Amino acid sequence: MHIKKLLFPVLFTSALALAENSVGLNINNEDFELLASVNLNVLADYSSSTTYMMHAGYLNSDGDSLTSFGVSGESSLQGIEGLTVGLGAKLVFADDFAALPLMAKAAYRLPFSDAIPPTSLMASFAYAPSVLTFSDGDSYSEFRGEADMEVIPKFHVFAGYRNIKTDYEDVDRTFNNSFYGGMKLSF
């Protein structure tokens, strides 16, 4: 049983050491969230206009926790310089709740001059209807909006808002609805 608990973190940490990745932390007065992303193209030595990413996250909100693992494909949108869009899916786990939401993401790097650090805006949405929700769950939805600035090379600060709803068969619940701030290291 202990091997299963250690297997994914060991594999994920190994992947982090070898690829273009990011690790982040965001907090507010009641919550903290750990996030990590791995660029799968680098791991597979694959060159394409689409970047394939693996994501993991852990959110502790008011004593409850939500864990997620996902994959996505991201690509620059032709015709709009600085806009990247992504599609994917992730597994989400909470107490007596599991879901497989589909997700969409858009990030826009603002066209500032070189005198201003790289700044971007991001929005993402994930949704799982009842057919993709398991255990005692009935549906899952998540919305995020974020502003990010690379203050020094590879080090980002960001502020955002998230709304996560875990609707159960017998009760609808807003798991988290909050603003947050954080930092992220890319390597």
Backbone as a printed PyTorch tensor [residue, N CA C, xyz], in Angstrom:
tensor([[[  0.8180,  -1.1960,   0.0000],
         [  0.0000,   0.0000,   0.0000],
         [  0.8630,   1.2630,   0.0000]],

        [[  1.9580,   1.2590,   0.7650],
         [  2.8310,   2.4230,   0.8200],
         [  3.5350,   2.6510,  -0.5180]],

        [[  3.8010,   1.5860,  -1.2650],
         [  4.4610,   1.7220,  -2.5600],
         [  3.5550,   2.4790,  -3.5260]],

        [[  2.2540,   2.2080,  -3.5100],
         [  1.3240,   2.9100,  -4.3910],
         [  1.2970,   4.4040,  -4.0810]],

        [[  1.3730,   4.7650,  -2.8040],
         [  1.3610,   6.1650,  -2.4160],
         [  2.6320,   6.8800,  -2.8370]],

        [[  3.7320,   6.1740,  -2.9310],
         [  5.0080,   6.7740,  -3.2890],
         [  5.2970,   6.7340,  -4.7780]],

        [[  4.6660,   5.8310,  -5.5230],
         [  5.0040,   5.6300,  -6.9260],
         [  4.7960,   6.8830,  -7.7630]],

        [[  3.6160,   7.4870,  -7.7200],
         [  3.3670,   8.6650,  -8.5520],
         [  4.2570,   9.8360,  -8.1760]],

        [[  4.4020,  10.1760,  -6.8790],
         [  5.3030,  11.2970,  -6.5640],
         [  6.7400,  11.0700,  -7.0240]],

        [[  7.2270,   9.8350,  -6.9310],
         [  8.5970,   9.5470,  -7.3700],
         [  8.7110,   9.7020,  -8.8830]],

        [[  7.7500,   9.1570,  -9.6320],
         [  7.7750,   9.2890, -11.0860],
         [  7.6250,  10.7450, -11.5150]],

        [[  6.7280,  11.4620, -10.8690],
         [  6.5010,  12.8620, -11.2200],
         [  7.7360,  13.7010, -10.9110]],

        [[  8.3720,  13.4600,  -9.7760],
         [  9.5870,  14.1900,  -9.4100],
         [ 10.7190,  13.8740, -10.3750]],

        [[ 10.8290,  12.6230, -10.8000],
         [ 11.8490,  12.2570, -11.7810],
         [ 11.6230,  12.9860, -13.0920]],

        [[ 10.3660,  13.0560, -13.5170],
         [ 10.0520,  13.7710, -14.7550],
         [ 10.3760,  15.2530, -14.6210]],

        [[ 10.1230,  15.8210, -13.4540],
         [ 10.4140,  17.2430, -13.2340],
         [ 11.8950,  17.5480, -13.4200]],

        [[ 12.7420,  16.6110, -13.0440],
         [ 14.1800,  16.8430, -13.1340],
         [ 14.6750,  16.8440, -14.5720]],

        [[ 13.8960,  16.2820, -15.5010],
         [ 14.3780,  16.0950, -16.8570],
         [ 13.7110,  16.9760, -17.9090]],

        [[ 12.6760,  17.6750, -17.6110],
         [ 11.9130,  18.3840, -18.6400],
         [ 11.7500,  19.8580, -18.3080]],

        [[ 11.1540,  20.5990, -19.2680],
         [ 10.7880,  21.9870, -19.0180],
         [  9.5010,  21.9750, -18.2100]],

        [[  9.5680,  22.4530, -16.9940],
         [  8.4720,  22.2720, -16.0630],
         [  8.2320,  23.5080, -15.2310]],

        [[  7.2000,  23.4000, -14.3860],
         [  6.9500,  24.4630, -13.4210],
         [  6.3700,  23.8610, -12.1460]],

        [[  6.6810,  24.5090, -11.0510],
         [  6.1490,  24.1460,  -9.7470],
         [  5.6580,  25.4390,  -9.1200]],

        [[  4.4300,  25.4250,  -8.5800],
         [  3.8750,  26.6440,  -8.0220],
         [  3.1400,  26.4220,  -6.7230]],

        [[  2.9690,  27.5060,  -6.0020],
         [  2.2470,  27.5130,  -4.7390],
         [  1.3910,  28.7600,  -4.7270]],

        [[  0.1040,  28.6020,  -4.3670],
         [ -0.7220,  29.7860,  -4.1710],
         [ -1.4830,  29.6410,  -2.8680]],

        [[ -1.7410,  30.7910,  -2.2380],
         [ -2.3600,  30.8010,  -0.9140],
         [ -3.3390,  31.9620,  -0.7890]],

        [[ -4.1870,  31.8660,   0.2160],
         [ -4.9680,  32.9890,   0.7300],
         [ -5.1370,  32.7240,   2.2210]],

        [[ -6.0390,  33.4060,   2.8980],
         [ -6.1750,  33.2380,   4.3450],
         [ -6.6280,  31.8540,   4.7690]],

        [[ -7.3320,  31.1230,   3.9070],
         [ -7.9000,  29.8350,   4.2980],
         [ -7.4160,  28.6510,   3.4780]],

        [[ -6.7830,  28.8670,   2.3230],
         [ -6.4450,  27.7810,   1.4070],
         [ -4.9790,  27.8290,   1.0110]],

        [[ -4.4660,  26.6490,   0.6150],
         [ -3.1880,  26.6180,  -0.0890],
         [ -3.2880,  25.5690,  -1.1830]],

        [[ -2.5740,  25.8270,  -2.2790],
         [ -2.6080,  24.9330,  -3.4260],
         [ -1.1920,  24.7490,  -3.9610]],

        [[ -0.8380,  23.4970,  -4.2260],
         [  0.4290,  23.1470,  -4.8630],
         [  0.1180,  22.6970,  -6.2800]],

        [[  0.8880,  23.1780,  -7.2530],
         [  0.6820,  22.8440,  -8.6560],
         [  2.0050,  22.4600,  -9.2900]],

        [[  1.9570,  21.5310, -10.2440],
         [  3.1570,  21.1550, -10.9880],
         [  2.7540,  20.7970, -12.4120]],

        [[  3.6320,  21.1270, -13.3590],
         [  3.4110,  20.8000, -14.7690],
         [  4.6930,  20.2530, -15.3580]],

        [[  4.5540,  19.2890, -16.2620],
         [  5.6880,  18.6840, -16.9450],
         [  5.4350,  18.7500, -18.4460]],

        [[  6.4180,  19.2250, -19.1990],
         [  6.3370,  19.2590, -20.6520],
         [  6.6890,  17.8770, -21.1840]],

        [[  5.6960,  17.1530, -21.6860],
         [  5.9100,  15.7950, -22.1690],
         [  6.6780,  15.7620, -23.4830]],

        [[  6.6430,  16.8290, -24.2860],
         [  7.3960,  16.8720, -25.5380],
         [  8.8920,  16.7180, -25.2870]],

        [[  9.3880,  17.3600, -24.2420],
         [ 10.8160,  17.2820, -23.9180],
         [ 11.1690,  15.8730, -23.4550]],

        [[ 10.3050,  15.2710, -22.6470],
         [ 10.5790,  13.9180, -22.1550],
         [ 10.6310,  12.9030, -23.2930]],

        [[  9.7540,  13.0780, -24.2860],
         [  9.6750,  12.1300, -25.4010],
         [ 10.5470,  12.5530, -26.5800]],

        [[ 11.2750,  13.6640, -26.4620],
         [ 12.0740,  14.2110, -27.5460],
         [ 11.2110,  14.3540, -28.8040]],

        [[ 10.0510,  14.9820, -28.6030],
         [  9.0500,  15.1430, -29.6550],
         [  8.9470,  16.6150, -30.0230]],

        [[  8.9990,  16.9030, -31.3170],
         [  8.9240,  18.2830, -31.7790],
         [  7.6490,  18.4730, -32.5780]],

        [[  6.8250,  19.4060, -32.1370],
         [  5.5560,  19.6690, -32.7970],
         [  5.1030,  21.0670, -32.4330]],

        [[  4.1370,  21.5870, -33.1730],
         [  3.5880,  22.8870, -32.8080],
         [  2.6790,  22.7700, -31.5940]],

        [[  2.2540,  21.5590, -31.2510],
         [  1.4420,  21.3130, -30.0630],
         [  2.3440,  20.8670, -28.9180]],

        [[  2.1790,  21.4900, -27.7660],
         [  2.9190,  21.1000, -26.5720],
         [  1.9990,  20.2510, -25.7080]],

        [[  2.4430,  19.0640, -25.3660],
         [  1.6630,  18.1700, -24.5130],
         [  2.1820,  18.2900, -23.0860]],

        [[  1.2540,  18.5340, -22.1600],
         [  1.6140,  18.7850, -20.7670],
         [  0.9270,  17.7840, -19.8440]],

        [[  1.5970,  17.4440, -18.7530],
         [  1.0120,  16.6560, -17.6690],
         [  0.9480,  17.5890, -16.4620]],

        [[ -0.2060,  17.6090, -15.7800],
         [ -0.4260,  18.5100, -14.6500],
         [ -0.7920,  17.7120, -13.4020]],

        [[ -0.4170,  18.2330, -12.2560],
         [ -0.8340,  17.6690, -10.9710],
         [ -1.1170,  18.8310, -10.0270]],

        [[ -2.0930,  18.6440,  -9.1440],
         [ -2.4210,  19.6930,  -8.1930],
         [ -3.0040,  19.1460,  -6.9150]],

        [[ -2.8110,  19.8900,  -5.8580],
         [ -3.3740,  19.5540,  -4.5530],
         [ -3.8770,  20.8460,  -3.9250]],

        [[ -5.1600,  20.8960,  -3.6040],
         [ -5.7720,  22.0760,  -2.9860],
         [ -6.3300,  21.6780,  -1.6320]],

        [[ -5.8830,  22.3760,  -0.5780],
         [ -6.4360,  22.1970,   0.7530],
         [ -7.2610,  23.4350,   1.0490]],

        [[ -8.5750,  23.2260,   1.1940],
         [ -9.4910,  24.3420,   1.3880],
         [-10.3180,  24.0920,   2.6390]],

        [[-10.0430,  24.8600,   3.6590],
         [-10.8210,  24.7770,   4.8990],
         [-10.8520,  23.3630,   5.4780]],

        [[ -9.7150,  22.6550,   5.4010],
         [ -9.6190,  21.3100,   5.9560],
         [ -9.9830,  20.2020,   4.9890]],

        [[-10.6250,  20.5080,   3.8640],
         [-10.9300,  19.5110,   2.8380],
         [ -9.8460,  19.5710,   1.7690]],

        [[ -9.6320,  18.4420,   1.0890],
         [ -8.6010,  18.4390,   0.0570],
         [ -9.1550,  17.9440,  -1.2740]],

        [[ -8.5490,  18.4300,  -2.3430],
         [ -8.9060,  18.0690,  -3.7060],
         [ -7.5970,  17.8170,  -4.4460]],

        [[ -7.4580,  16.6330,  -5.0350],
         [ -6.2590,  16.2510,  -5.7620],
         [ -6.6240,  16.0670,  -7.2250]],

        [[ -5.7330,  16.4960,  -8.1280],
         [ -6.0150,  16.3430,  -9.5560],
         [ -4.7620,  15.9560, -10.3240]],

        [[ -4.9560,  15.1690, -11.3940],
         [ -3.9140,  14.7670, -12.3330],
         [ -4.5060,  14.8860, -13.7220]],

        [[ -3.7850,  15.5230, -14.6470],
         [ -4.3580,  15.7060, -15.9680],
         [ -3.3300,  15.8000, -17.0650]],

        [[ -3.8200,  15.7790, -18.3050],
         [ -2.9990,  15.9700, -19.4950],
         [ -3.7120,  16.9470, -20.4110]],

        [[ -2.9220,  17.7070, -21.1710],
         [ -3.5110,  18.6510, -22.1160],
         [ -2.5770,  18.8470, -23.2960]],

        [[ -3.1650,  19.2910, -24.3900],
         [ -2.4140,  19.7110, -25.5610],
         [ -2.6060,  21.2080, -25.7050]],

        [[ -1.5170,  21.9480, -25.8980],
         [ -1.5810,  23.4010, -25.9860],
         [ -0.8550,  23.8710, -27.2340]],

        [[ -1.4360,  24.8670, -27.9060],
         [ -0.8550,  25.3600, -29.1340],
         [ -1.1710,  26.8390, -29.3020]],

        [[ -0.2780,  27.5540, -29.9910],
         [ -0.5280,  28.9640, -30.2950],
         [ -1.6230,  29.0550, -31.3470]],

        [[ -2.5150,  29.9720, -31.1460],
         [ -3.6040,  30.1770, -32.0890],
         [ -3.1050,  31.0500, -33.2330]],

        [[ -3.2090,  30.5340, -34.4390],
         [ -2.7400,  31.2940, -35.5940],
         [ -3.6060,  32.5300, -35.7890]],

        [[ -2.9720,  33.6120, -36.1530],
         [ -3.7030,  34.8400, -36.4100],
         [ -3.7620,  35.7890, -35.2280]],

        [[ -3.5500,  35.2870, -34.0070],
         [ -3.5540,  36.1590, -32.8250],
         [ -2.2480,  35.8950, -32.0640]],

        [[ -1.2800,  36.7610, -32.3000],
         [  0.0270,  36.5780, -31.6670],
         [ -0.0890,  36.6860, -30.1530]],

        [[  0.5260,  35.7300, -29.4560],
         [  0.5310,  35.7360, -27.9990],
         [ -0.5790,  34.9190, -27.3600]],

        [[ -1.5270,  34.3980, -28.1680],
         [ -2.6380,  33.6210, -27.6190],
         [ -2.3630,  32.1270, -27.7590]],

        [[ -2.4320,  31.4240, -26.6430],
         [ -2.2690,  29.9730, -26.6080],
         [ -3.5570,  29.3600, -26.0850]],

        [[ -4.0270,  28.3100, -26.7480],
         [ -5.2250,  27.6050, -26.3020],
         [ -4.8600,  26.1500, -26.0200]],

        [[ -5.5990,  25.5420, -25.1050],
         [ -5.3460,  24.1550, -24.7500],
         [ -6.6270,  23.4140, -24.4480]],

        [[ -6.6040,  22.1170, -24.7060],
         [ -7.7140,  21.2170, -24.4020],
         [ -7.1510,  19.9900, -23.7160]],

        [[ -7.9180,  19.4050, -22.8030],
         [ -7.4440,  18.2170, -22.1160],
         [ -8.4860,  17.6370, -21.1870]],

        [[ -8.0170,  16.7820, -20.3080],
         [ -8.8650,  16.1320, -19.3080],
         [ -8.0300,  15.9020, -18.0640]],

        [[ -8.7190,  15.7530, -16.9270],
         [ -8.0080,  15.4730, -15.6880],
         [ -8.8740,  14.6230, -14.7780]],

        [[ -8.2340,  13.9100, -13.8790],
         [ -8.9170,  13.1600, -12.8270],
         [ -8.9050,  14.0180, -11.5720]],

        [[-10.0570,  14.1110, -10.9060],
         [-10.1940,  14.9220,  -9.6990],
         [-10.7240,  14.0220,  -8.5890]],

        [[-10.0800,  14.0960,  -7.4140],
         [-10.4760,  13.2820,  -6.2680],
         [-10.6890,  14.1530,  -5.0430]],

        [[-11.7670,  13.9170,  -4.3210],
         [-12.0300,  14.5320,  -3.0200],
         [-12.6890,  13.4490,  -2.1670]],

        [[-13.0690,  13.7720,  -0.9350],
         [-13.7460,  12.7820,  -0.0890],
         [-15.0300,  12.3240,  -0.7540]],

        [[-15.1790,  11.0240,  -0.9680],
         [-16.3700,  10.4250,  -1.5640],
         [-16.7530,  11.0710,  -2.8910]],

        [[-15.7660,  11.5430,  -3.6450],
         [-16.0480,  12.2330,  -4.8960],
         [-14.9050,  11.9880,  -5.8730]],

        [[-15.2510,  11.6690,  -7.1060],
         [-14.2580,  11.5380,  -8.1750],
         [-14.9080,  11.9820,  -9.4750]],

        [[-14.1200,  12.5960, -10.3380],
         [-14.6550,  13.0750, -11.6090],
         [-13.5530,  13.0740, -12.6590]],

        [[-13.9750,  13.0310, -13.9160],
         [-13.0800,  13.1190, -15.0590],
         [-13.5350,  14.2890, -15.9360]],

        [[-13.2600,  15.5230, -15.5020],
         [-13.7180,  16.6800, -16.2830],
         [-12.8640,  16.9140, -17.5280]],

        [[-13.5130,  17.3970, -18.5640],
         [-12.8250,  17.8820, -19.7520],
         [-12.5020,  19.3430, -19.4990]],

        [[-11.3740,  19.8230, -20.0290],
         [-10.9840,  21.1930, -19.7110],
         [-10.5400,  21.9450, -20.9580]],

        [[-10.6990,  23.2560, -20.8880],
         [-10.2460,  24.1710, -21.9240],
         [ -9.5200,  25.3210, -21.2400]],

        [[ -8.4840,  25.8300, -21.9170],
         [ -7.6520,  26.8720, -21.3250],
         [ -7.2350,  27.8490, -22.4110]],

        [[ -7.1440,  29.1170, -22.0680],
         [ -6.6160,  30.1350, -22.9700],
         [ -5.6840,  31.0370, -22.1750]],

        [[ -4.5240,  31.3280, -22.7400],
         [ -3.5590,  32.2310, -22.1160],
         [ -3.1220,  33.2490, -23.1610]],

        [[ -3.0760,  34.5080, -22.7570],
         [ -2.6910,  35.5820, -23.6670],
         [ -1.5380,  36.3710, -23.0690]],

        [[ -0.4240,  36.3700, -23.7690],
         [  0.7390,  37.1570, -23.3350],
         [  0.5440,  38.5800, -23.8380]],

        [[  0.4790,  39.5100, -22.9070],
         [  0.2070,  40.9020, -23.2470],
         [  1.3700,  41.4950, -24.0420]],

        [[  1.0740,  42.2850, -25.0660],
         [  2.1240,  42.8200, -25.9490],
         [  2.7850,  44.0810, -25.3910]],

        [[  3.3920,  43.9570, -24.2300],
         [  4.0930,  45.0860, -23.6270],
         [  5.4810,  45.2330, -24.2410]],

        [[  6.0880,  46.3900, -24.0160],
         [  7.4560,  46.6120, -24.4870],
         [  8.4280,  45.7870, -23.6460]],

        [[  9.6790,  45.7470, -24.1000],
         [ 10.7070,  44.9840, -23.3820],
         [ 11.0060,  45.5560, -22.0070]],

        [[ 10.6060,  46.7990, -21.7420],
         [ 10.8580,  47.4300, -20.4400],
         [  9.9590,  46.8490, -19.3450]],

        [[  8.8650,  46.1870, -19.7390],
         [  7.9320,  45.5910, -18.7750],
         [  8.1220,  44.0780, -18.7930]],

        [[  8.2370,  43.4400, -17.6370],
         [  8.4080,  41.9830, -17.6100],
         [  7.2510,  41.2790, -18.3240]],

        [[  7.5240,  40.0830, -18.8960],
         [  6.4620,  39.3250, -19.5700],
         [  5.2590,  39.1210, -18.6510]],

        [[  4.0890,  39.5060, -19.1450],
         [  2.8530,  39.4460, -18.3710],
         [  1.7940,  38.7400, -19.2020]],

        [[  1.0240,  37.8600, -18.5670],
         [ -0.0190,  37.1420, -19.2990],
         [ -1.2840,  37.0320, -18.4640]],

        [[ -2.3930,  36.8290, -19.1760],
         [ -3.6980,  36.5840, -18.5700],
         [ -4.1280,  35.1870, -18.9740]],

        [[ -4.7430,  34.4390, -18.0490],
         [ -5.1460,  33.0700, -18.3150],
         [ -6.5490,  32.8340, -17.7860]],

        [[ -7.3120,  32.0380, -18.5150],
         [ -8.6270,  31.5900, -18.0550],
         [ -8.7530,  30.1140, -18.3970]],

        [[ -9.3430,  29.3450, -17.4920],
         [ -9.5650,  27.9260, -17.7700],
         [-10.9120,  27.5010, -17.2100]],

        [[-11.4570,  26.4790, -17.8330],
         [-12.7490,  25.9350, -17.4220],
         [-12.6950,  24.4220, -17.5480]],

        [[-13.1930,  23.7200, -16.5340],
         [-13.2750,  22.2590, -16.5560],
         [-14.6780,  21.8580, -16.1250]],

        [[-15.2160,  20.8420, -16.7930],
         [-16.5830,  20.4150, -16.4660],
         [-16.7220,  18.9140, -16.6670]],

        [[-17.3780,  18.2760, -15.7020],
         [-17.7220,  16.8550, -15.7930],
         [-19.2050,  16.7010, -15.4870]],

        [[-20.0120,  16.2850, -16.4730],
         [-21.4230,  16.0120, -16.1840],
         [-21.5410,  14.7230, -15.3710]],

        [[-22.7300,  14.3370, -15.0290],
         [-22.9250,  13.1690, -14.1660],
         [-22.3340,  11.8940, -14.7600]],

        [[-22.3000,  11.7700, -16.0830],
         [-21.7510,  10.5640, -16.6960],
         [-20.2370,  10.4480, -16.4870]],

        [[-19.5580,  11.5630, -16.2160],
         [-18.1170,  11.5630, -15.9580],
         [-17.7830,  11.8370, -14.4990]],

        [[-18.7740,  11.6820, -13.6180],
         [-18.5890,  11.8970, -12.1870],
         [-18.9100,  10.5930, -11.4640]],

        [[-18.0670,  10.2190, -10.5040],
         [-18.1530,   8.9000,  -9.8790],
         [-18.3020,   9.0120,  -8.3610]],

        [[-18.3650,   7.8770,  -7.7020],
         [-18.6060,   7.7790,  -6.2590],
         [-19.9420,   8.4430,  -5.9460]],

        [[-19.9720,   9.3610,  -4.9860],
         [-21.2200,  10.0370,  -4.6170],
         [-21.4420,  11.3250,  -5.4010]],

        [[-20.6030,  11.5930,  -6.4210],
         [-20.6980,  12.8440,  -7.1540],
         [-21.7680,  12.8450,  -8.2270]],

        [[-22.2440,  14.0470,  -8.5600],
         [-23.2280,  14.2180,  -9.6210],
         [-22.6760,  15.0780, -10.7610]],

        [[-21.8570,  16.0980, -10.4580],
         [-21.1940,  16.8940, -11.4820],
         [-20.0330,  17.6660, -10.8470]],

        [[-19.1760,  18.1740, -11.7030],
         [-18.0060,  18.9300, -11.2560],
         [-17.8150,  20.0870, -12.2250]],

        [[-17.5330,  21.2780, -11.6920],
         [-17.1790,  22.4110, -12.5500],
         [-16.1030,  23.2350, -11.8620]],

        [[-15.2340,  23.8100, -12.6870],
         [-14.1290,  24.6130, -12.1700],
         [-13.8650,  25.7470, -13.1510]],

        [[-13.7700,  26.9550, -12.6240],
         [-13.3820,  28.1190, -13.4200],
         [-12.2160,  28.7910, -12.7290]],

        [[-11.2240,  29.2210, -13.5160],
         [-10.0770,  29.9590, -12.9860],
         [ -9.7480,  31.1220, -13.9140]],

        [[ -9.3620,  32.2290, -13.3080],
         [ -8.8280,  33.3740, -14.0280],
         [ -7.5700,  33.8150, -13.3140]],

        [[ -6.5290,  34.1830, -14.0710],
         [ -5.2510,  34.4640, -13.4370],
         [ -4.4670,  35.5070, -14.2360]],

        [[ -3.7190,  36.3460, -13.5350],
         [ -2.7640,  37.2770, -14.1320],
         [ -1.3800,  36.8930, -13.6190]],

        [[ -0.4070,  36.8000, -14.5250],
         [  0.9160,  36.2740, -14.2100],
         [  1.9840,  37.2300, -14.7240]],

        [[  3.0370,  37.4300, -13.9340],
         [  4.1630,  38.2620, -14.3720],
         [  5.4650,  37.5490, -14.0280]],

        [[  6.3670,  37.4610, -15.0140],
         [  7.6850,  36.8610, -14.7990],
         [  8.6120,  37.9650, -14.2990]],

        [[  8.7460,  38.0740, -12.9700],
         [  9.4730,  39.1890, -12.3680],
         [ 10.9790,  39.0760, -12.5430]],

        [[ 11.5180,  37.8860, -12.4940],
         [ 12.9010,  37.6000, -12.8610],
         [ 12.8560,  36.3460, -13.7150]],

        [[ 13.8720,  36.0950, -14.5360],
         [ 13.8010,  34.9260, -15.4230],
         [ 13.4510,  33.6400, -14.6620]],

        [[ 12.4180,  32.9630, -15.1670],
         [ 11.9370,  31.6750, -14.6520],
         [ 11.1980,  31.7600, -13.3220]],

        [[ 10.9880,  32.9650, -12.7740],
         [ 10.2750,  33.1280, -11.5090],
         [  9.0730,  34.0400, -11.7400]],

        [[  7.8780,  33.5010, -11.4930],
         [  6.6310,  34.2120, -11.7530],
         [  5.8900,  34.4930, -10.4480]],

        [[  5.2050,  35.6220, -10.4010],
         [  4.2190,  35.8920,  -9.3530],
         [  2.8780,  36.0230, -10.0550]],

        [[  1.8120,  35.6140,  -9.3630],
         [  0.5030,  35.6690,  -9.9940],
         [ -0.5830,  35.8940,  -8.9590]],

        [[ -1.7160,  36.3480,  -9.4560],
         [ -2.9140,  36.5250,  -8.6350],
         [ -4.0660,  35.9650,  -9.4520]],

        [[ -5.0360,  35.3710,  -8.7580],
         [ -6.1330,  34.7710,  -9.4990],
         [ -7.3770,  34.5720,  -8.6740]],

        [[ -8.3490,  34.0010,  -9.3440],
         [ -9.6460,  33.6770,  -8.7440],
         [-10.0200,  32.2760,  -9.2060]],

        [[-10.5760,  31.4720,  -8.2940],
         [-11.0530,  30.1360,  -8.6590],
         [-12.4230,  29.8910,  -8.0540]],

        [[-13.2410,  29.1480,  -8.7850],
         [-14.5530,  28.7180,  -8.3190],
         [-14.6760,  27.2460,  -8.6750]],

        [[-14.7410,  26.3910,  -7.6660],
         [-14.8120,  24.9430,  -7.8630],
         [-16.0780,  24.4340,  -7.2010]],

        [[-16.9130,  23.7310,  -7.9730],
         [-18.1490,  23.1590,  -7.4390],
         [-18.1070,  21.6490,  -7.5800]],

        [[-18.3010,  20.9610,  -6.4610],
         [-18.4060,  19.5050,  -6.4290],
         [-19.8320,  19.1690,  -6.0270]],

        [[-20.6640,  18.9160,  -7.0120],
         [-22.0670,  18.6240,  -6.7450],
         [-22.2460,  17.1270,  -6.5020]],

        [[-22.8020,  16.7990,  -5.3510],
         [-23.0560,  15.4190,  -4.9710],
         [-24.4850,  15.0420,  -5.3360]],

        [[-24.7990,  13.7600,  -5.2460],
         [-26.1490,  13.2880,  -5.5780],
         [-27.2120,  13.9200,  -4.6880]],

        [[-26.8790,  14.1640,  -3.4100],
         [-27.8880,  14.6750,  -2.4770],
         [-27.6900,  16.1420,  -2.0820]],

        [[-26.5670,  16.7530,  -2.4290],
         [-26.3340,  18.1560,  -2.0620],
         [-25.3580,  18.7820,  -3.0660]],

        [[-25.5940,  20.0370,  -3.4200],
         [-24.6740,  20.7860,  -4.2680],
         [-23.7380,  21.5620,  -3.3600]],

        [[-22.4400,  21.5200,  -3.6830],
         [-21.4610,  22.1230,  -2.7800],
         [-20.4610,  22.9580,  -3.5650]],

        [[-20.2390,  24.1700,  -3.1290],
         [-19.1420,  24.9750,  -3.6490],
         [-17.9120,  24.6080,  -2.8400]],

        [[-17.0040,  23.8640,  -3.4660],
         [-15.8080,  23.4070,  -2.7660],
         [-14.8950,  24.5860,  -2.4330]],

        [[-14.7460,  25.5150,  -3.3880],
         [-13.8870,  26.6600,  -3.1600],
         [-14.3290,  27.8020,  -4.0550]],

        [[-14.3510,  29.0010,  -3.4980],
         [-14.7050,  30.2120,  -4.2250],
         [-13.8520,  31.3200,  -3.6280]],

        [[-12.6730,  31.5800,  -4.2200],
         [-11.7610,  32.4980,  -3.5590],
         [-10.7580,  33.1380,  -4.5120]],

        [[-10.2010,  34.2530,  -4.0510],
         [ -9.0660,  34.8910,  -4.6950],
         [ -7.8060,  34.3410,  -4.0410]],

        [[ -6.6910,  34.3950,  -4.7610],
         [ -5.4380,  33.8750,  -4.2190],
         [ -4.2660,  34.5990,  -4.8710]],

        [[ -3.1190,  34.4310,  -4.2700],
         [ -1.8660,  34.9480,  -4.8190],
         [ -0.8100,  33.8760,  -4.6830]],

        [[  0.1950,  33.9170,  -5.5400],
         [  1.2070,  32.8770,  -5.4500],
         [  2.4380,  33.1650,  -6.2630]],

        [[  3.3000,  32.1540,  -6.3150],
         [  4.5230,  32.2240,  -7.0970],
         [  4.7760,  30.8860,  -7.7600]],

        [[  5.5150,  30.9380,  -8.8790],
         [  5.7830,  29.7460,  -9.6650],
         [  7.2150,  29.8020, -10.1670]],

        [[  7.8810,  28.6680, -10.1290],
         [  9.2460,  28.5360, -10.6420],
         [  9.1930,  27.6540, -11.8760]],

        [[  9.7360,  28.1400, -12.9820],
         [  9.8200,  27.3670, -14.2160],
         [ 11.2610,  26.9290, -14.4050]],

        [[ 11.4520,  25.6980, -14.8550],
         [ 12.8160,  25.2280, -15.1090],
         [ 12.8280,  24.1890, -16.2010]]])
